[in-house]
Structures are given as structure tokens and as C-alpha cells.
Amino acid sequence: MSTFFEAELREQPAVLQRLLEVGRERTESVAARIRERSPRFGVLAARGSSDNAARYGQYLLGIENAFLAALATPSVFTYYGGRPSMADALVIGISQSGQSPDIVEVVREGRRQGALTLAITNEPASPLASAAEMILTLEAGTEGSVAATKTYTAQLMVLAMLSAAWRGSGQAWAELQALPGQVQATLEANRETAAIAESLREHSRLVVLGRGYNLSTAFEITLKVKETSGVMAHGYSSADFLHGPKAILDRTLPVMVVSPVRAFGDLDAVTALAREQGAPLVVISDREDILGVADVALRLPLGVPEWLSPLVAVVPGQLWALGFSLARGLHPDAPRGLTKVTHTL
Amino acid sequence: MSTFFEAELREQPAVLQRLLEVGRERTESVAARIRERSPRFGVLAARGSSDNAARYGQYLLGIENAFLAALATPSVFTYYGGRPSMADALVIGISQSGQSPDIVEVVREGRRQGALTLAITNEPASPLASAAEMILTLEAGTEGSVAATKTYTAQLMVLAMLSAAWRGSGQAWAELQALPGQVQATLEANRETAAIAESLREHSRLVVLGRGYNLSTAFEITLKVKETSGVMAHGYSSADFLHGPKAILDRTLPVMVVSPVRAFGDLDAVTALAREQGAPLVVISDREDILGVADVALRLPLGVPEWLSPLVAVVPGQLWALGFSLARGLHPDAPRGLTKVTHTL
């Protein structure tokens, strides 16, 4: 079956390449303005896939830019009319369509209070873009699939470029240049992933675990699986998982572990526990030690730095969702009951 | 079966009453110190049930105290050695045991940078209490059950008292005084809840939806159900649920809706959708209109203000977890593979 979902996930290397070419100069301008204003903290407002991108941004800015950012709670602003103080903040709204009223409201309130505001969107003519002082566009072209793929990685790329420009790091820009090729290599290395996913099609539940930078990836993969196949998939930080939820592990619950570049003690502990319980184990990594214990090893190219690893690690998960959806007789472009633009307050 | 879990959840009115009696003066001192330092933003660090309390705090401080707080990302500090700037912040660590090294590290780093720091814990002699400048204790006595009940509501109570003291609101204190009796009334009104939960014991999946103040409640109920019964339960903001996850709804997936006091458009929309799909529907509310459409109506007492509603709304969920656990032949005090104190980095 020819689907937008598959065509668009294969388009990702080209989208990232284009962003690098046309987006650097404007990203440098935004970074200069941020340095000039030197905000004390950040607020990231987003929903759905964009919220997973926001979570990546939270880790990235915290680790690489020593900048602490909160994920916004939009209902505080919309339903409750709360006006938490953001005058010293950098407020970033992230939305493919730029339409969701709750995200627009957080950015609008930030600007009203005098915060520096930035919209990251695929739609430069959207309400979100109008609400913010600055805009960074995704340059991803139209997305035909309801479940986002290329706009998700484009959002990560914009955040990564912003971090590099803000740091003024030549090495970071060099690493960014290599990324489109690495995403292409990931697609090629995972040619069989969609077919392999068929083997687990009977399962109506899936746990995906990540930590640090790739917590965002775990969340995004579960969202893709939920959207395209209706399976109850849930993502956890392996640390949170140990504080209670691990009680759900058994041999009927497949576990997917996203663990590129770096080993985390708690993630290894959960992986060992899943093995002991006899749970089907899928691993996305570039590390042979953890790939070696998996029932299904989904391989990432070597040499991707950890701060950029979420842009490659999500790709096998997208392919998995594609295969899972088709194997369950569904159409990945048209998830049950979903529409491309969702309006929430 | 006599269990710590049940005994401790029934002890909640007494614990809250004691906290009100012994905790007010020290809470007023902490609030005075916060007003004096006037931090620009907050950072809340916690795991497990305490993280659900932190989320309540995030909404409460945002709505009632116009104070924006982030939920911390501990791995930024521990694994990555990131040092996000917190000199202007109020950093609050929340942990029943005060032991988890990652939570201690966030507070320690905050204090090192000159942030105002506060520990909320049941253990005044713990590493977390030592790391912070200020302490507010839970006064909950020993908790014998691995799955937290009375320490969870005590954490909410400490945060609610802090908000009241910081606002200097006499009305808020009056509302707090009524709360222990309202929690008692909730226990009495839900005498049959544990028995009713048996009717859904065959289901290995559960979705719990909330919004705003009671997003924390939805998350805490799913954690209790996971811990005590091994069921794959997951909590969502109804707004996030509409942005993708709603594709998983069908008649085999029970949906629990936590919706006291206030109607949310998106939560009503998901409730209607669950009805259409034929999903078993459980509602926790004090509102007759939404209780009326439920298969199982779990009633809350009238007159609890919304900002305190999470302290009553979680109670039927705790009773549900108890009944679910027993009906599935498990022991709620001893979840599979869990220990009371979890050390994560």
C-alpha cells in the first residue's frame, strides 16, 4: 500500500538537509536576540508530537545551554485564567499547524507580559506565528499523513540548530551537517523493520522505555503506534518505570528499549527484568551489547552524537508503527477518529 | 484480607487533620521566606507518586500563586552533568523517603547555585531533608504499603497549605479546615467501590482521563492500579488524548474519567466518544450530569473547592485499586518486584 505516512518518513533526510541550508541564518538571528535579552528560564508549549519535540528541547537546552525550561500547562492559562509570571522567560510555542488555541494562548500571554516569544511551526501564516515575536519555520512541505513524521524530526532539527547557534559552537554545526546522511543510513539499515513488526501484531499493548535525550523518542514512538495501529502503547523514563510501573511487566507485554550511545543503569536494569520475565524485547541502539540481548535488534548507524541521537532513533520506531499498522489491517494515514488539526483549549 | 494499603488509605482524614494542626506555623515561616526572596520561577523534583504531587503543585502555584514551575528532568543533572541555571529559582524536592539520589542532586545543585530550596518529605533525617535549606514534613507516620496513599495526600496537603500561606488567604485556610471531613465523607460514600471494581477485573488495560488540577489525580490513580494489580493503566490529559492517543479507544478498553467541580469541553468530548465506542465508563465526580452517563458512578461530596478537589478525587481511585488488586488474587501491599524505597540516578 502506498501511504503518505511511508512517503513522508522517507522524505526526512531531504527535509533536514533543506532546513540546514535555508534555516541557519535566521536561526543565528534568533539566537542573537536571545543572548541579547538573556531570559532566566524557558517555557515550552506544545501538544501531541510537538510536545515530544518540546521534551527533547527541555533536555537539550538544560544540558547543552545550561538553560532550564518548563513544559507549559496550557489549561492554567485557558480554563483557569491563571497568569503565571513569565516576564523573564523565553516562551516557545511548537505546533505543526500553528492552530491549537491553547498553545497560541500561552505564547500570547507571554508576549503580553514582555517575555521573548518564538513560534516553531510549519505554517508561517498561522495564529501561532502571528502571536510570537520570532518565527522559525519547519520547511517540511505539506504533511498528508495525520500522524506526523517529517514535521516531528524537523521540529527536533530546528531546536538542535537553535541550541548550536545559541552556543556558538562550530563543532555542533559540523555534527548537524552529518545528520541528514545518518538519517538516510538509518532508513537503509532498517529496510526490514516494518516487515519484522508483523511478528508482534497480535499484541494489543506495548511499553517503550527511554531516558535522558531519548525519553522524547520513547514517547514519540508510542504516539505513532497508538495513532496508526490503535495499540495501547506507553512510554516511560526507565527511572520512573522503576518507581512503580514496573509491576506491570510480564511475558505477554512486549518491551521496546530506546538506548543509543549511552548506557543508563536503570534502563539496563529494566531490560534485564524484561528478559527475566520473558517479555518480547525490541531494542533500538547503536550499541552491540544491548542489541545482542534483544529478540529484535533495530540498528542505528555508529557515530551519531547523543544530543542528535533522537533524530535517528525515532526512525525505526516510525517504520515499526508503519509495519504494525499494515499488519493489523489498518491504514496509517487515517487513524481512527483523528484529524490533522486538533483544536483544544 | 487486612492490608496496610487499606488501613493507610482509611487513615488519610486523621493524617490531614494532624498536618493542619502541627504544620501551619512552619508553613507560614516558609512562605515568609519565599516572599522575602521572591524567586522568579520554580523547579519541582520528584518521582513516582511524589511526581504526581509535584504536578498538582505545578497547577496550584500557576493558578493560585501566579508562579510558574517546571517539573525537573533529573538525568540532566545526574547522568549528563548539566548545570541549568537556577539561581533565581525556588527548588522543591518531594519524596516520601527522602532517599532517591537523583532528587537529592537537583536540590543540592539548586542550593549550590544560590536558589531557595525546600524539601517535602516524611523523613526529617533523610538526605533530601539535609540537602535543602527548608523542610516541610508530612507527619504521616510510617507507611507500610509499598504503594503510597496517605503520604501522597499529605504531600498534596503540604503544597495546598504552602499555597494558602504564600497567598495569605484566610478563605483558603478556612477551606483547608473543612478538608479532612470531606475526605472522610468520600471514604464513606465509596464504601462499595472496592467491591464494584471486581466487575472489571478481567480487563488488563485501563485509561484514566483528567484535566487541569485533576490531571495529577488521573496519573496517581493509574500508578496505584499498575502497582497493586499489574494492569496496564495509563493517565492522560483529555486535551493530549485528543491529539492522537484517542485512536486506541474501543469497547474492550475501560475508561475512567476524573472530573469534579468543573466541566472541560475536551473531557466531555472524550467521555461521549467512549460512550459511542461502547467502552466501560467509570466516572469520579460530584456533578450529576457526568455521573449520570457512567456505567459506574463514584461520587464525591459536594462543596469541595476545585483547588482542593485532588485530595478527595484520588480516594475512590485508591479504593478501586484495592478492589482490583484483591479481585485479581494479588496482595496490594507487595506489588510484583517493587520495594518501598527506590534509588535512581
Contacts between the chains, C-beta under 8 A, distances in Angstrom:
chain1	res1	chain2	res2	distance
A	40	B	40	5.4
A	40	B	41	7.0
A	40	B	85	7.2
A	40	B	88	5.3
A	41	B	40	7.0
A	41	B	41	4.7
A	41	B	68	7.8
A	41	B	70	7.3
A	41	B	85	7.8
A	41	B	88	7.7
A	41	B	89	7.5
A	43	B	68	6.7
A	47	B	239	6.6
A	47	B	240	6.2
A	47	B	243	4.5
A	48	B	240	7.1
A	48	B	243	3.4
A	48	B	244	5.0
A	49	B	244	7.3
A	51	B	240	7.1
A	51	B	243	7.9
A	58	B	73	6.0
A	59	B	73	6.0
A	59	B	75	7.8
A	59	B	76	6.1
A	59	B	80	8.0
A	61	B	84	7.7
A	62	B	73	6.1
A	62	B	76	4.1
A	62	B	80	8.0
A	62	B	82	5.1
A	62	B	84	4.5
A	63	B	76	5.4
A	63	B	80	4.6
A	63	B	82	4.0
A	64	B	82	7.8
A	66	B	82	6.8
A	66	B	83	5.6
A	66	B	84	5.4
A	66	B	85	5.6
A	67	B	84	6.0
A	67	B	85	6.6
A	68	B	41	7.8
A	68	B	43	6.7
A	68	B	70	6.3
A	68	B	84	3.8
A	68	B	85	6.2
A	68	B	86	6.1
A	68	B	89	7.4
A	69	B	70	6.7
A	70	B	41	7.3
A	70	B	68	6.3
A	70	B	69	6.7
A	70	B	70	3.2
A	70	B	71	7.3
A	71	B	70	7.3
A	71	B	71	7.2
A	73	B	58	6.0
A	73	B	59	6.0
A	73	B	62	6.1
A	74	B	239	7.1
A	75	B	59	7.8
A	75	B	211	5.9
A	75	B	212	4.4
A	75	B	237	7.8
A	75	B	239	7.2
A	75	B	264	7.6
A	76	B	59	6.1
A	76	B	62	4.1
A	76	B	63	5.4
A	76	B	212	7.6
A	79	B	211	7.5
A	79	B	212	5.8
A	79	B	262	7.2
A	79	B	264	6.5
A	80	B	62	8.0
A	80	B	63	4.6
A	80	B	212	6.5
A	82	B	62	5.1
A	82	B	63	4.0
A	82	B	64	7.8
A	82	B	66	6.8
A	83	B	66	5.6
A	84	B	61	7.7
A	84	B	62	4.4
A	84	B	66	5.4
A	84	B	67	6.0
A	84	B	68	3.8
A	85	B	40	7.2
A	85	B	41	7.8
A	85	B	66	5.6
A	85	B	67	6.7
A	85	B	68	6.2
A	86	B	68	6.1
A	88	B	40	5.3
A	88	B	41	7.7
A	88	B	88	7.6
A	89	B	41	7.5
A	89	B	68	7.4
A	100	B	243	7.8
A	102	B	239	6.7
A	147	B	244	7.4
A	204	B	205	7.4
A	205	B	204	7.4
A	205	B	205	6.6
A	205	B	232	5.3
A	207	B	232	7.8
A	211	B	75	5.9
A	211	B	79	7.5
A	212	B	75	4.4
A	212	B	76	7.6
A	212	B	79	5.7
A	212	B	80	6.5
A	223	B	244	5.2
A	223	B	245	7.0
A	226	B	244	6.2
A	226	B	245	5.0
A	226	B	247	5.7
A	226	B	248	5.2
A	227	B	244	4.8
A	227	B	245	7.6
A	227	B	247	5.2
A	228	B	247	7.8
A	230	B	247	5.3
A	230	B	248	5.1
A	230	B	250	7.0
A	231	B	248	6.8
A	232	B	205	5.2
A	232	B	207	7.8
A	232	B	232	6.3
A	232	B	234	7.1
A	232	B	248	5.3
A	232	B	253	6.9
A	234	B	232	7.1
A	234	B	234	5.0
A	237	B	75	7.8
A	239	B	47	6.6
A	239	B	74	7.1
A	239	B	75	7.1
A	239	B	102	6.7
A	239	B	344	4.0
A	239	B	345	7.4
A	240	B	47	6.2
A	240	B	48	7.1
A	240	B	51	7.1
A	242	B	342	5.4
A	242	B	344	5.8
A	243	B	47	4.5
A	243	B	48	3.4
A	243	B	51	7.9
A	243	B	100	7.8
A	243	B	342	4.8
A	243	B	344	6.9
A	244	B	48	5.0
A	244	B	49	7.3
A	244	B	147	7.4
A	244	B	223	5.2
A	244	B	226	6.2
A	244	B	227	4.9
A	244	B	335	7.6
A	244	B	338	6.6
A	245	B	223	7.0
A	245	B	226	4.9
A	245	B	227	7.6
A	246	B	337	5.7
A	246	B	338	6.9
A	247	B	226	5.7
A	247	B	227	5.1
A	247	B	228	7.7
A	247	B	230	5.3
A	247	B	335	4.2
A	247	B	336	4.7
A	247	B	337	6.2
A	247	B	338	5.7
A	248	B	226	5.2
A	248	B	230	5.2
A	248	B	231	6.8
A	248	B	232	5.2
A	249	B	336	7.6
A	249	B	337	7.2
A	250	B	230	6.9
A	253	B	232	6.9
A	262	B	79	7.3
A	264	B	75	7.6
A	264	B	79	6.4
A	264	B	345	8.0
A	265	B	345	6.4
A	266	B	344	5.3
A	266	B	345	7.0
A	273	B	337	7.0
A	335	B	244	7.6
A	335	B	247	4.3
A	336	B	247	4.7
A	336	B	249	7.6
A	337	B	246	5.8
A	337	B	247	6.2
A	337	B	249	7.2
A	337	B	273	7.0
A	338	B	244	6.6
A	338	B	246	7.0
A	338	B	247	5.7
A	342	B	242	5.4
A	342	B	243	4.9
A	344	B	239	4.0
A	344	B	242	5.8
A	344	B	243	7.0
A	344	B	266	5.3
A	345	B	239	7.5
A	345	B	264	8.0
A	345	B	265	6.3
A	345	B	266	7.0
